Amino acid sequence: MIRQALRFIVVIALLLQLGCQTSQSANSETRKEPRLGNETKGVAAESVKLLPVDEGSQDSSFVAFRNRLLTAVKTHDVAFVLSSLDQNIVNGSDAEHGLREFKNQWQLDLGEERLWETLATILGMGGSFRVSEGHKEFCAPYVTSKWPTVVSQLPQGADPLDYQVIIDRDVALKAEPNSNAPTAATLTYDVVRVVPAPPKSGNSSSWMKIATLAGQEGFVSDKYIRSATDYHACFKRVGRKWLMTELAALE
């Protein structure tokens, strides 16, 4: 119990460090449906949604940098990526900071594909700006950078680590973990609870069992759901240059 509590505290603290102003942005980035019972703090609505947002277009210098980084990702341009890293880049909550750990973790000298796949996903999912230690900073994807706007809307006593976000429109909620099963409902950018389920045979490994906040259970394809603790990246502007300050998962 102590270990679980400490893990919860560390992850939530790291999420809050992303600098989201929950009280100011909850109305614009999340949409709340009619609540169940009294509207009291910590009582979840029937549906809480985390809508996609991409504030990157608000800064032309960041747009240019992100486009160049996306090109580097597509062409596996290691030199450009390394030149874009902050000297003290955060590589994880328990990992050492800095360039050496970054290189070791992503094994670029061995031709690993993980870095390119991870960055392509992150950069394609939008994000939001904040100011950190006097520097303008952009964090992505939006699921992580905007997650603090969701936490206060979860059921009272809920562990935020049990919840993830549907990242597309009209995602089928299946009665069984296969594409041929009946569709029980469709979900659009909903916040849902992940339900532990024993492994099953067949292609069930690509499906996750979830429950909506209204209590309906089913299975969704894992390509349409994402956790706020999955890999995220942050970038800060120093002078005229943007640098990657963090590429880490919060688990």
FENVEN-V401748 format. One record per residue. N is the residue number from 1. RES is the residue in three letters. SS is DSSP state (a for helix, b for strand, c for the rest). D_CENTER is the distance of its C-alpha to the mean C-alpha in Angstrom with 2 decimals. Layout:
n = {N	N}
res = {RES	RES}
ss = {SS	SS}
d_center = {D_CENTER	D_CENTER}
This chain:
n = {1	2	3	4	5	6	7	8	9	10	11	12	13	14	15	16	17	18	19	20	21	22	23	24	25	26	27	28	29	30	31	32	33	34	35	36	37	38	39	40	41	42	43	44	45	46	47	48	49	50	51	52	53	54	55	56	57	58	59	60	61	62	63	64	65	66	67	68	69	70	71	72	73	74	75	76	77	78	79	80	81	82	83	84	85	86	87	88	89	90	91	92	93	94	95	96	97	98	99	100	101	102	103	104	105	106	107	108	109	110	111	112	113	114	115	116	117	118	119	120	121	122	123	124	125	126	127	128	129	130	131	132	133	134	135	136	137	138	139	140	141	142	143	144	145	146	147	148	149	150	151	152	153	154	155	156	157	158	159	160	161	162	163	164	165	166	167	168	169	170	171	172	173	174	175	176	177	178	179	180	181	182	183	184	185	186	187	188	189	190	191	192	193	194	195	196	197	198	199	200	201	202	203	204	205	206	207	208	209	210	211	212	213	214	215	216	217	218	219	220	221	222	223	224	225	226	227	228	229	230	231	232	233	234	235	236	237	238	239	240	241	242	243	244	245	246	247	248	249	250	251}
res = {MET	ILE	ARG	GLN	ALA	LEU	ARG	PHE	ILE	VAL	VAL	ILE	ALA	LEU	LEU	LEU	GLN	LEU	GLY	CYS	GLN	THR	SER	GLN	SER	ALA	ASN	SER	GLU	THR	ARG	LYS	GLU	PRO	ARG	LEU	GLY	ASN	GLU	THR	LYS	GLY	VAL	ALA	ALA	GLU	SER	VAL	LYS	LEU	LEU	PRO	VAL	ASP	GLU	GLY	SER	GLN	ASP	SER	SER	PHE	VAL	ALA	PHE	ARG	ASN	ARG	LEU	LEU	THR	ALA	VAL	LYS	THR	HIS	ASP	VAL	ALA	PHE	VAL	LEU	SER	SER	LEU	ASP	GLN	ASN	ILE	VAL	ASN	GLY	SER	ASP	ALA	GLU	HIS	GLY	LEU	ARG	GLU	PHE	LYS	ASN	GLN	TRP	GLN	LEU	ASP	LEU	GLY	GLU	GLU	ARG	LEU	TRP	GLU	THR	LEU	ALA	THR	ILE	LEU	GLY	MET	GLY	GLY	SER	PHE	ARG	VAL	SER	GLU	GLY	HIS	LYS	GLU	PHE	CYS	ALA	PRO	TYR	VAL	THR	SER	LYS	TRP	PRO	THR	VAL	VAL	SER	GLN	LEU	PRO	GLN	GLY	ALA	ASP	PRO	LEU	ASP	TYR	GLN	VAL	ILE	ILE	ASP	ARG	ASP	VAL	ALA	LEU	LYS	ALA	GLU	PRO	ASN	SER	ASN	ALA	PRO	THR	ALA	ALA	THR	LEU	THR	TYR	ASP	VAL	VAL	ARG	VAL	VAL	PRO	ALA	PRO	PRO	LYS	SER	GLY	ASN	SER	SER	SER	TRP	MET	LYS	ILE	ALA	THR	LEU	ALA	GLY	GLN	GLU	GLY	PHE	VAL	SER	ASP	LYS	TYR	ILE	ARG	SER	ALA	THR	ASP	TYR	HIS	ALA	CYS	PHE	LYS	ARG	VAL	GLY	ARG	LYS	TRP	LEU	MET	THR	GLU	LEU	ALA	ALA	LEU	GLU}
ss = {c	a	a	a	a	a	a	a	a	a	a	a	a	a	a	a	c	c	c	c	c	a	a	a	a	a	a	a	a	b	b	b	c	c	b	c	c	c	c	c	c	c	c	c	b	c	c	b	b	b	c	c	c	b	a	a	a	a	c	a	a	a	a	a	a	a	a	a	a	a	a	a	a	a	a	c	c	a	a	a	a	a	a	c	b	b	b	b	b	b	c	c	c	c	c	c	c	c	a	a	a	a	a	a	a	a	c	a	a	a	c	c	c	a	a	a	a	a	a	a	a	a	a	c	c	c	b	b	b	b	b	b	c	c	b	b	b	b	b	b	c	a	a	a	a	c	c	a	a	a	a	c	c	c	c	c	c	c	c	a	a	a	b	b	b	b	c	c	c	c	b	b	b	b	c	c	c	c	c	c	c	c	b	b	b	b	b	c	c	b	b	b	b	b	c	c	c	c	c	c	c	c	c	a	a	a	b	b	b	b	b	c	c	c	c	c	b	b	b	b	b	a	a	a	b	b	c	c	c	c	c	b	b	b	b	b	b	b	c	c	b	b	b	b	b	b	b	b	c	c	c}
d_center = {25.71	25.74	23.37	20.86	21.29	20.83	17.57	16.32	17.68	16.28	12.61	12.99	14.98	12.49	9.87	12.91	13.93	11.43	14.28	13.24	16.53	15.97	19.57	19.70	16.66	16.35	19.15	17.87	14.20	14.73	17.80	19.67	22.34	25.57	25.20	26.93	29.87	30.05	27.42	26.82	23.95	21.75	22.98	20.45	21.28	22.01	18.88	15.88	13.86	10.80	12.21	10.91	12.02	13.02	15.27	16.01	19.19	20.61	21.59	23.77	23.65	19.89	20.29	22.98	21.06	17.97	20.49	22.34	19.38	18.52	22.21	22.11	19.35	21.52	24.64	23.33	24.73	24.31	26.57	24.57	21.27	23.21	24.93	21.70	20.58	21.29	23.94	22.08	18.58	16.29	15.71	14.35	15.32	18.48	19.16	21.65	20.83	22.44	23.23	25.09	22.30	19.95	22.72	23.36	19.84	19.37	23.09	23.70	27.42	27.23	25.70	22.46	20.14	16.83	16.19	16.94	14.89	11.73	12.45	13.50	10.32	8.26	11.28	11.78	8.86	10.11	9.31	11.78	14.68	16.03	19.17	19.12	22.54	24.19	22.02	19.95	16.38	13.53	9.88	7.30	5.28	6.16	3.68	3.54	6.98	8.36	7.60	11.10	12.71	12.14	13.40	16.97	17.20	16.75	20.07	22.17	21.75	18.56	16.28	12.71	11.75	13.47	11.29	8.60	8.29	10.73	9.75	13.44	16.83	19.46	17.77	20.59	20.69	23.31	25.95	25.82	23.44	25.02	25.11	28.72	28.20	28.79	26.00	25.85	23.66	21.11	17.73	16.13	12.64	13.56	11.98	13.69	14.83	14.89	18.59	19.97	22.33	24.93	24.69	26.84	28.74	28.12	24.79	23.02	20.72	18.63	18.36	16.62	18.64	17.15	18.84	18.47	19.14	22.63	23.12	23.30	22.30	21.82	19.92	17.29	16.72	13.74	13.00	12.18	9.65	6.12	5.30	3.65	5.96	5.41	6.75	6.28	9.59	11.88	15.27	18.35	21.62	24.69	27.84	27.47	24.91	21.13	19.89	16.69	16.47	13.52	11.91	10.77	9.00	9.62	11.52}
